[in-house]
């Protein structure tokens, strides 16, 4: 999560945004690679193994985030005990996956950006008109195409990769990239998303992770220690813990 990675992501955002904004038909051409005009469908969508891989990717990503959720909940319920994993890591992983995979996708863009998915546009035997990535005025009413929630979840694996030991970090970033690309490729092959949907998902996840990492770990004015995070969670947890113990007839300090 250094400046080099940020500049690469910014450069990709500029190139992809301009290229597919000026030539939106490129999205259709890439989606057509997975479309079978004979059966008027995206055949891989019916493939059981591909569907299992898609579901498995989401299970893997959320499994990586689950220890953070458990550690934070456990600390709030038992503030008298140390956290199961370092406080900064728990907050960093949980906040970034919620922002990138839930809030910015399903609760924001996908609910209000009316871009139809490939499987429902007229070019692929659907009822709705295709619109480019920058146009929110499509006919989709909810759970729309821009941008990909599953793509954002898969690329979120940059977050745990950023916490690996420095010697392993380059390999972890490569693995996260391949994981995100493979998952996004499946979404395109199923007719669920255009290229710009999954590209935006990956870039948004990266920017969220980069900023959160800088805020928590790097910038001197905002960076935290594990002890500070654990102390803050303990302060939030103590009132509820005291009430629970008093209800059980016990007194705590």
C-alpha positions in Angstrom: 0.0 0.0 0.0 2.7 2.5 -1.1 2.6 5.5 -3.4 3.6 3.5 -6.4 0.5 1.3 -6.1 -1.6 4.5 -5.7 -0.2 6.0 -8.8 -0.7 2.8 -10.8 -4.4 2.7 -9.6 -4.9 6.3 -10.5 -3.4 5.8 -13.9 -5.6 2.8 -14.6 -8.7 4.7 -13.5 -7.9 7.5 -15.9 -7.1 5.2 -18.8 -10.1 2.9 -18.3 -12.5 5.7 -17.5 -11.6 7.8 -20.6 -11.3 4.8 -23.0 -14.6 3.2 -22.1 -16.3 6.6 -21.8 -15.3 7.6 -25.3 -15.8 4.1 -26.8 -18.6 2.5 -24.7 -19.1 -0.1 -27.3 -15.9 -1.8 -26.0 -17.9 -3.0 -23.0 -20.3 -4.7 -25.4 -17.5 -6.3 -27.4 -15.9 -7.8 -24.3 -19.2 -9.1 -23.0 -19.9 -10.6 -26.4 -16.9 -12.9 -26.0 -18.9 -14.9 -23.4 -22.3 -14.8 -25.3 -23.6 -17.6 -27.4 -25.9 -16.2 -30.1 -27.2 -19.6 -31.0 -28.7 -20.3 -27.6 -29.1 -16.5 -26.9 -27.5 -16.9 -23.5 -24.3 -16.8 -21.5 -23.5 -20.5 -21.4 -21.1 -20.5 -18.5 -23.9 -19.3 -16.2 -25.4 -22.8 -16.4 -22.1 -24.5 -15.5 -22.2 -26.0 -12.0 -18.5 -25.9 -11.5 -18.2 -22.3 -12.5 -21.1 -21.4 -10.1 -19.4 -23.3 -7.3 -16.2 -21.3 -8.0 -18.1 -18.1 -7.9 -19.8 -18.9 -4.5 -16.5 -20.3 -3.2 -14.7 -17.0 -3.9 -17.2 -15.1 -1.8 -16.8 -17.6 1.1 -13.1 -17.3 0.9 -13.2 -13.5 1.1 -15.6 -13.3 4.0 -13.8 -16.1 5.8 -10.7 -13.9 5.8 -12.7 -11.1 7.4 -14.6 -13.3 9.9 -11.8 -13.4 12.5 -11.8 -9.6 12.7 -15.5 -9.5 13.3 -15.2 -12.2 16.0 -12.3 -10.3 17.7 -14.2 -7.0 17.8 -17.5 -8.5 19.0 -15.6 -10.6 21.6 -13.8 -7.5 22.9 -17.1 -5.5 23.2 -18.7 -8.4 25.1 -15.7 -9.1 27.3 -13.7 -5.8 27.5 -11.8 -7.3 30.4 -10.0 -9.7 28.1 -7.3 -9.1 25.5 -8.3 -9.1 21.8 -7.9 -12.3 19.8 -6.0 -10.5 17.0 -4.2 -7.1 17.0 -6.7 -4.3 17.3 -5.5 -2.3 14.2 -5.7 -5.4 12.0 -9.2 -6.2 13.2 -10.5 -2.7 12.6 -8.7 -2.3 9.3 -10.0 -5.6 7.8 -13.6 -5.2 9.0 -14.0 -1.5 8.0 -12.5 -2.0 4.6 -14.7 -5.0 3.6 -17.8 -3.2 4.9 -17.0 -0.1 2.9 -15.9 -1.7 -0.3 -18.1 -4.8 -0.5 -21.3 -3.5 1.2 -21.7 0.2 1.7 -20.2 1.6 -1.5 -21.6 -1.2 -3.7 -24.9 -2.7 -2.6 -26.1 0.2 -0.4 -25.0 3.0 -2.7 -24.1 2.6 -6.4 -26.0 -0.7 -7.2 -29.1 0.8 -5.7 -29.1 4.1 -7.4 -27.0 3.7 -10.6 -29.5 2.3 -13.1 -27.1 0.6 -15.5 -28.5 -2.7 -16.7 -26.5 -5.9 -16.6 -25.3 -7.5 -19.8 -27.8 -10.3 -19.6 -30.7 -7.9 -19.9 -29.6 -5.5 -22.6 -31.0 -5.7 -26.1 -27.7 -6.6 -27.7 -27.9 -9.9 -25.8 -31.6 -10.6 -26.3 -32.7 -8.6 -23.3 -35.4 -5.9 -22.9 -33.3 -2.9 -21.8 -31.0 -0.4 -23.5 -27.3 -0.5 -22.9 -25.8 2.5 -21.2 -22.1 3.4 -20.7 -20.5 3.2 -17.2 -20.8 6.9 -16.5 -24.5 7.1 -17.2 -26.8 6.4 -14.1 -30.0 6.8 -16.1 -30.5 3.1 -17.2 -33.7 1.2 -16.8 -32.6 -1.0 -13.9 -34.4 -0.2 -10.7 -32.4 -2.1 -8.1 -29.4 -4.5 -7.8 -27.9 -3.0 -11.0 -24.7 -3.6 -12.8 -22.4 -0.7 -11.8 -20.3 -1.6 -10.0 -19.7 -5.2 -9.1 -20.2 -6.2 -5.5 -18.6 -9.6 -5.9 -15.7 -8.0 -7.8 -15.2 -5.5 -4.9 -15.3 -8.3 -2.4 -12.8 -10.4 -4.3 -10.4 -7.5 -4.7 -10.8 -6.6 -1.0 -8.3 -9.4 -0.4 -5.7 -6.7 -1.0 -6.4 -5.8 2.6 -5.2 -9.0 4.3 -2.4 -9.0 1.7 -1.3 -5.6 3.0 -0.8 -7.1 6.5 1.4 -10.0 5.5 5.1 -10.0 6.4 7.1 -7.7 4.1 9.0 -10.6 2.5 5.7 -12.2 1.5 3.8 -9.1 0.6 4.6 -8.9 -3.1 3.4 -12.5 -3.6 0.3 -11.8 -1.5 -0.6 -8.8 -3.7 -0.1 -11.0 -6.8 -2.4 -13.6 -5.3 -5.0 -11.0 -4.4 -4.9 -9.6 -8.0 -5.3 -13.0 -9.6 -8.2 -13.8 -7.2 -9.9 -10.6 -8.1 -9.4 -11.0 -11.8 -10.6 -14.6 -11.8 -13.7 -13.8 -9.8 -14.5 -10.7 -12.0 -13.9 -12.8 -15.1 -16.6 -15.2 -13.9 -19.0 -12.4 -13.3 -18.5 -11.2 -16.9 -18.8 -14.8 -18.2 -22.1 -15.2 -16.5 -23.4 -12.0 -18.1 -23.6 -10.4 -14.7 -21.3 -7.4 -15.3 -19.5 -5.5 -17.9 -15.7 -5.0 -17.8 -16.0 -1.5 -16.5 -18.2 -2.8 -13.6 -15.5 -5.1 -12.4 -12.7 -2.7 -13.1 -14.4 0.0 -11.1 -14.9 -2.6 -8.3 -11.3 -3.4 -8.1 -10.1 0.2 -8.2 -12.6 1.3 -5.6 -11.6 -1.5 -3.3 -8.0 -0.6 -3.7 -8.5 3.1 -3.0 -10.6 2.3 0.1 -7.8 -0.1 1.4 -5.0 2.4 0.5 -6.7 5.2 2.4 -7.6 3.1 5.4 -4.1 1.6 5.6 -2.6 5.1 5.5 -5.0 6.4 8.1 -4.4 3.6 10.6 -0.8 2.6 9.9 1.1 5.3 8.0 0.1 8.9 8.5 1.7 10.3 11.7 -1.3 12.6 12.5 -3.8 9.7 12.4 -2.0 6.4 12.8 -3.0 4.3 15.8 -1.5 1.6 18.0 -3.0 -1.7 18.8 -3.3 -0.6 22.4 -5.3 2.5 21.5 -7.7 0.5 19.4 -8.2 -2.1 22.1 -8.7 0.6 24.8 -11.3 2.3 22.7 -13.2 -0.9 22.1 -13.0 -1.7 25.8 -14.5 1.7 26.7 -17.4 1.0 24.4 -17.9 -2.4 25.8 -17.7 -1.7 29.6 -21.2 -0.2 30.1 -22.9 -3.2 28.6 -20.6 -5.6 30.4 -21.3 -3.9 33.7 -25.0 -4.1 33.2 -24.8 -7.8 32.2 -22.7 -8.6 35.3 -25.1 -6.7 37.6 -28.0 -8.5 36.2 -26.2 -11.7 37.1 -25.6 -10.4 40.6 -22.0 -9.6 40.2 -20.1 -6.4 40.6 -17.2 -5.3 38.3 -14.7 -2.5 38.5 
